[in-house]
Amino acid sequence: MFKQIAIAAALVIASSSAMAQQATKFYAGAEVSTTKLEDAGSESGVGGFVGYKFNQNLAIEAGYNRLASGNIDFEGDKVDIDFNQTNLSVIGTLPLSNGFSVFGRLGYNDIRVKARFEGDSESAKLDDGVVYGLGLGYAFSPAISARVELSVPVSEMTKVAAGVVFHF
């Protein structure tokens, strides 16, 4: 009888630890980036994202990024300008060994420019269409990972981002 209870307890402990190691489905993260704008140099930016993993190889992700911000001289006046990106992408991941993985992004994004001058603000769509990219990830633990990605939001922009991902 004692042997059966010990075996049952061992099975319960083993199954609970196996369930604790299962990959989580939802994740969220933050990133810092640098965006190269054709004919305008590079600008730094920040962003955030949320996602849902269907399995270890396939996820869907939504994100918002401030690609660039600064001011320009327009007819002698300084105008503050922001380039903002909203995107929805499918992420394909190939796990490698020792916590590393490579991933690809394919999705839709909307890029808007917002200009502010003397208290007035105007926003306009700059471009929308396909966003694609490649990246490398590293899992520090089942709950925290990091990633580096190169993506192309529109043909005249290239974004390099480094971020941290929290799985829950």
Secondary structure, DSSP 8 states (H G I E B T S, - for coil): -HHHHHHHHHHHHHHHHHHHTS--SEEEEEEEEEEEETTTEEEEEEEEEEEEESSSSEEEEEEEEEEEEEEEEETTEEEEEEEEEEEEEEEEEEE-STTEEEEEEEEEEEEEEEEEETTEEEEEEEEEEEEEEEEEEEESSSSEEEEEEEEESSTTEEEEEEEEEEE-
